[in-house]
Amino acid sequence: MSTVLSSNMTPSIDELSINGVVIDAAAIATETGLHADEVNPDHAARRALVVRELLMQRAAAKGLRIAGTELDDEIVDRLLEMECATPSPSEEECLRYYAANGSKFRSPDLVFARHILFALTEKAAMTRVRARAEEAHRELVQHADRFDALAKTLSNCPSGQVGGNLGQLSRGESVPEFESAVFDSTHIGVLPGLVNTRYGFHIVSVERRIAGLALPFEAVRKTIERYLSEHVRHKSIQQYLTLLASSAEVRGITLDVRPGLLLQ
């Protein structure tokens, strides 16, 4: 038995079969509807059906299911547990991953900031809004102590009523343009230029920065163990499906059985 290994060719026949078991057109059509966001929905559907049928046949061969019944998650888990058992990562492996990926295991950087928003609206021309923001920015560069008063009188953000105070910010809490402006520098005080976001033009003052600290190994050990276990398990399942496909007779789809591609 053999499998065609090329991945870019169009199937030569419409009928899909795996080791002589035919998948009918109705099943393919139903599965295709579940892959509408794929580049090639038909190919993605056929690949998914092939993987499912391969697992069904293997489960039956191992006595884990009765012929003609549907393959459920419990049977799949039992099959993979039986044939894709993966060892838990050792402490040495976890420590090695921790040492090589220190930047992932830090408390978040924090910034305390204020801003004045000059909002863009349908009634206000962008050039006029920007000019007002630039004028206020020039004043604050010279007189930062006026920030509170100008925020209360000029800002279109509710925070203006508290001097533009945004409190404590961490990454992921603001729009990307604003986040980049406040986190991707070490500047303290009024930022040297306006920050342009989808909401308008911002004058931003960074009051304080607190750099994130490295988290101790014991605090992240369980997280690392779960990640490494999942990574090894995923790779093992990839190799397992590749082995099943390589030794099967598959018609109606050209499969690339390189590790990983059957799980896409």
N, C-alpha and C positions, 0 to 999 in steps of 0.2 A: 504494500500500500504506500502511496506517496501523496504529497501535497505540493502544488505549485507555489513557489516562494516569491514570485514577483509581486510588488505591491501597487504598481501604477497602471496595470493593464485592466481593461474592462472585462468583466466575466464573459466567457465565450457562450454560455448557455444561461437561460433564465432559471431553470429548476435548481433549487438548492438542496443538496443532500450531504449527509455526514455518515460515512460508513454504511451507505445504502439506505439510511433513514431519510425520507424526503420531508422537507419543510414546505408546506403548501403556500400558495400565493397570498391567501388571506392572512396567514400568520406574518408573512413578510410585510404586507401592507400595514398591518396593525403596528408592528414593531417600527416601521419606517416613520410613522407619525410621532414616535417617541424620540426621534433623532432629527427633528426639523432644523435644529440650530447647527447641525454638522455641515461641513463643506459638501460631503456626499452622503445624504441621508440613507440612500438605498444600501450603499456599501457598509455604512456603520450599523444598519439594522441587520444585515446578513452576518456581519462579523459577530454581533451580540448573540444572534441565534445559534451560530456555530459554537461559540463558547458554551452557551447553555446546554446544547445537545451533547457536546463532548463531556461535560460534567455529569449529565444525566446518564449517559452510557457508562461512564466510569463508576458512578455510584451504584448502578445496577450490577456491574461486574463484581463489585465489592460486597454485594448483598445489602446495601444500605437503602435501596428503594425497590418497590414492586414495579415491574414493567407496566407502562401505560399510565402511571400516576405522575402528577406534576412534581417538579423538583423544587423543594422549598429551602428556605435559608438554613434551617436546622440541619438538613441533610448535607447541604454544601459545607457548612461549618464542620460537621463530623468527617466528611471526606477530606477536607483540607487539613484538619487536625491529624487525621490518620497518615496522610501522604505528604504534608508540607509542614511537619513539626519544626518549629524554629526555636533555638535556644535563647534564653534571656541574656541580654548583654552583661558582660562581666563589669566589675567595678573599674578595672583597668581601662576597658573600652569607654566607659562613661567619663572617666577622668580625662582620657585623651580627647574625647569630643568637647568636653568643657574647656580644656586648655586651648583647643584650636578655634573655638567659637566664643571667646570671651565677650565680644560685643553684643551677643544675643542675650547675655545673662547679666543685665544691669537694671537697676531701678531707673525709671524714666527721668530724662532731663526736665527741669521745671523752669518756667519763666513767669515772672510777675510783670504784667504789662498794662498800659493804658492806651486808649486810642480815641481819635476824633474822626468820625465818619462823615464824609461828604457824599451823600447818596446820589446815584444816578437815577433819574426819573424821566418819564416821557415828556414832562413839561420843562425840564431843565437841560439846556444844551451842554454837552460834555465839556466843551472848551471853557464855558463859563464856570462850571463846577470845578474843573481842574484849576482854573485861575484862582478861584477863591481858596482852594486847598493849598495851593503853592504860596499864596500871600500869607495865610495863617502859619504855614510851615516855616517860612522865613522869620516870622515874628518869634516863634517858639525856639528856633535854633539860637536866637539871640537872648531870649527871655524864657527859659524853660519853666520858671516859677509861675508863668501865666497859664500853664496847661489846664489846670483845674477850671479856671474861669472861662477859658475859650471852649472847653469841652461842654460846659453847661449851656453856653449861648449858641454854639455852632454845630455841635454833633447831631446827626440824624439817627443816632443809636440811643436806645434807652439808657445805656451806661453813661451817657453824657450827664445825667442827673447826679451821678456820683463821681464826677470828674473824669469820666472815661475809663474808670477802673474795671478791668476784666478779670482781676483776681489771678489765681494760679492757673497756668496753662501747661498742658503736656502735649506731646505730639498726638495728632489724630483728633484733636478737639476743635480745630478751625479749618477753614478752607486752605487748600495747598499753597496758594500764593501768600497768604498771611502767615501760615506756618513756616514757610521757607524764609520769609523776611525776619521773623523773630528767632528762629532756631539755628539757621545756617550762618550765624555770625556770632561774634563775642561782644558786640557793641552794647554799651550801657547808656541810657539817656534817649533823647529824641533821635530816631533813626535818620540818617542823612538824606533820605529821599522819601517821596510818597510811596505807599504800598497800594498797588492797583489790584482790586479783586472784582468779582462779579457784582458786588454790592456798591462799588464806587471807589473813591480815593480815601485812604486812611493816613492820618498822621499818627505814628506809633512811638510811644516812649517805653523802653524796657527799663523797669525799675530795679530788677534783681534777677540773677540767674543762679540756679542750683544744679550743678552737674550730677548726673546719675552716678550711682556707686555700683561697683561690681558686687553681685550677689554671691554669697558663699556656696560652695559646691553642694553642701548638705541641703540647702534651700531649694535647689533646682534638680537634685539627683533624680527624683521620681519623674519629673518632666523629661529629662534626658533618657531615662530608661524606656519610657513610653514611646518616645520618638524613635529611638534606635530599634526597638522591638518592631514597631510598625514598618520601619524602613526595611528591615531584614525580611519580615513576613511578606511585604509587598513584592520584594525581589524574588522571594522563593515561589510565590504564586505565579509571577510572570514566567519563571523558568518552567514551572510545572505545566502551565497552559501551552507553552511553546513545545514541550515534549509531547503532550497529548496531540496537538495539531500536526506535529511533524510525523507522527506515526499513524495518522488517520487519512482516510480517503475522503477528500472534500471536493464537491463539485458545485458550481454555481457562484463561486467567488474566488478571486485570486488573493491569497493571504500572504502577508509578510509575517513570518513567524519569528522575526528577531525578538529577543527578550523585550517585553514592555509593550509592544505594539498591539498585542491582543487585548490588553486591558484598557486601551484608549477609548 
